[in-house]
Amino acid sequence: MSSGAGRIFGPRAINCFTVFSIRTATPADVPHITHIYNQGIEDGIATLEYPLKSEGDMRVWFDDHGERYPVIIATWGDEVVGWAALNPYSHRCAYDGVADLSIYVRRDQRGDGLGQLLMQEIERRAVLHGFHKIVLFALTANGDGRRLYDRRGFREVGIFREQGKLNGKYVDVLVMEKLVKNT
Ligand SMILES: CC(C)(COP(=O)(O)OP(=O)(O)OC[C@H]1O[C@@H](n2cnc3c(N)ncnc32)[C@H](O)[C@@H]1OP(=O)(O)O)[C@@H](O)C(=O)NCCC(=O)NCCS
């Protein structure tokens, strides 16, 4: 079963001639994935990860994904403008059907529908790879992320109070889930 073929989306809006492609990421994309991820870290509402990641850090992360956990990228011409990934949720066999989501859009491309396209494709890949559910963990301050997840039909599971530290202060973390089987 092949899930790696590129897919063309767009034009995404009237009066817009931009055409995005979404495809499986390759090792050559890691520098761009790193750059976009570091923008998310700098923004301070996307992730608790700190400090910024090196390409080496992200290469290890990328190589750990293997066959079952796709990393996909969105391109606009030759430019990588966003990425999404399914990550292992737990090493326990009972949770084999659960994947954890990451999604990052380049700062200058946000709010224009790219997140929706990446989510649509990563959910399709999740089904192809036999996952039953996607879960995600988001900072409660991340309103853009929340709007996207709501729109994609994710359900709020709850909020971990003071779950992790950001800039030295404990912050709350929102947990959401979506059953993807048969969708
Ligand atoms: C969260 C994120 C992935 C959403 O991707 P996106 O391409 O901006 O999302 P979309 O354009 O598909 O928009 C989804 C919704 O959020 C709104 N939105 C997202 N970003 C916005 C922005 N910067 N300004 C205004 N609205 C925004 C869109 O209008 C849309 O709302 P609607 O469906 O009610 O119209 C992106 O903003 C991002 O990369 N943020 C930083 C990293 C991050 O927070 N990742 C998630 C970690 S949990």
The ligand as a Tripos MOL2 file, in Angstrom:
@<TRIPOS>MOLECULE
LIG
   48    50     1     0     0
SMALL
NO_CHARGES

@<TRIPOS>ATOM
      1 C1         -2.1080   26.3180   14.2650 C.3       1 LIG1
      2 C2         -1.7050   26.3350   12.7850 C.3       1 LIG1
      3 C3         -1.0570   25.0080   12.4090 C.3       1 LIG1
      4 C4         -2.9630   26.5320   11.9530 C.3       1 LIG1
      5 O1         -2.5740   26.4910   10.5800 O.3       1 LIG1
      6 P1         -3.1320   27.5980    9.6000 P.3       1 LIG1
      7 O2         -2.7040   27.3140    8.2260 O.co2     1 LIG1
      8 O3         -2.7770   28.9060   10.1660 O.co2     1 LIG1
      9 O4         -4.6780   27.2790    9.7800 O.3       1 LIG1
     10 P2         -5.8400   27.5730    8.7690 P.3       1 LIG1
     11 O5         -5.5130   28.7340    7.9180 O.co2     1 LIG1
     12 O6         -6.1980   26.3110    8.0920 O.co2     1 LIG1
     13 O7         -6.9600   28.0770    9.7430 O.3       1 LIG1
     14 C5         -7.6180   27.3590   10.7040 C.3       1 LIG1
     15 C6         -8.4770   28.3580   11.4750 C.3       1 LIG1
     16 O8         -7.6970   29.2080   12.3290 O.3       1 LIG1
     17 C7         -7.7250   30.5640   11.8620 C.3       1 LIG1
     18 N1         -6.3590   31.0390   11.9070 N.ar      1 LIG1
     19 C8         -5.2740   30.2880   11.9740 C.ar      1 LIG1
     20 N2         -4.1900   31.0550   12.0370 N.ar      1 LIG1
     21 C9         -4.5960   32.3150   11.9890 C.ar      1 LIG1
     22 C10        -3.9120   33.5410   12.0100 C.ar      1 LIG1
     23 N3         -2.5720   33.6080   12.1060 N.pl3     1 LIG1
     24 N4         -4.6350   34.6520   11.9310 N.ar      1 LIG1
     25 C11        -5.9660   34.5620   11.8310 C.ar      1 LIG1
     26 N5         -6.6630   33.4200   11.8200 N.ar      1 LIG1
     27 C12        -5.9900   32.3070   11.9080 C.ar      1 LIG1
     28 C13        -8.2640   30.4900   10.4640 C.3       1 LIG1
     29 O9         -8.9330   31.6720   10.1170 O.3       1 LIG1
     30 C14        -9.2020   29.3220   10.5760 C.3       1 LIG1
     31 O10       -10.3550   29.6490   11.2840 O.3       1 LIG1
     32 P3        -11.7420   29.3950   10.5860 P.3       1 LIG1
     33 O11       -11.7260   27.9430   10.1990 O.co2     1 LIG1
     34 O12       -12.7160   29.6980   11.6570 O.co2     1 LIG1
     35 O13       -11.7520   30.3090    9.4180 O.co2     1 LIG1
     36 C15        -0.7470   27.5240   12.4630 C.3       1 LIG1
     37 O14        -1.3530   28.7290   12.8490 O.3       1 LIG1
     38 C16         0.6110   27.3760   13.1130 C.2       1 LIG1
     39 O15         1.5060   26.7680   12.5460 O.2       1 LIG1
     40 N6          0.7530   27.9360   14.3250 N.am      1 LIG1
     41 C17         2.0270   27.8410   15.0470 C.3       1 LIG1
     42 C18         2.3580   26.3990   15.4050 C.3       1 LIG1
     43 C19         1.2470   25.7640   16.2130 C.2       1 LIG1
     44 O16         0.6010   26.4120   17.0270 O.2       1 LIG1
     45 N7          1.0650   24.4570   15.9990 N.am      1 LIG1
     46 C20         0.1040   23.6830   16.7490 C.3       1 LIG1
     47 C21         0.7120   23.1870   18.0250 C.3       1 LIG1
     48 S1         -0.5130   22.3910   19.0350 S.3       1 LIG1
@<TRIPOS>BOND
     1     1     2 1
     2     2     3 1
     3     2     4 1
     4     2    36 1
     5     4     5 1
     6     5     6 1
     7     6     7 2
     8     6     8 1
     9     6     9 1
    10     9    10 1
    11    10    11 2
    12    10    12 1
    13    10    13 1
    14    13    14 1
    15    14    15 1
    16    15    16 1
    17    15    30 1
    18    16    17 1
    19    17    18 1
    20    17    28 1
    21    18    19 ar
    22    18    27 ar
    23    19    20 ar
    24    20    21 ar
    25    21    22 ar
    26    21    27 ar
    27    22    23 1
    28    22    24 ar
    29    24    25 ar
    30    25    26 ar
    31    26    27 ar
    32    28    29 1
    33    28    30 1
    34    30    31 1
    35    31    32 1
    36    32    33 2
    37    32    34 1
    38    32    35 1
    39    36    37 1
    40    36    38 1
    41    38    39 2
    42    38    40 1
    43    40    41 1
    44    41    42 1
    45    42    43 1
    46    43    44 2
    47    43    45 1
    48    45    46 1
    49    46    47 1
    50    47    48 1
@<TRIPOS>SUBSTRUCTURE
     1 LIG1         1 GROUP 0 **** ****
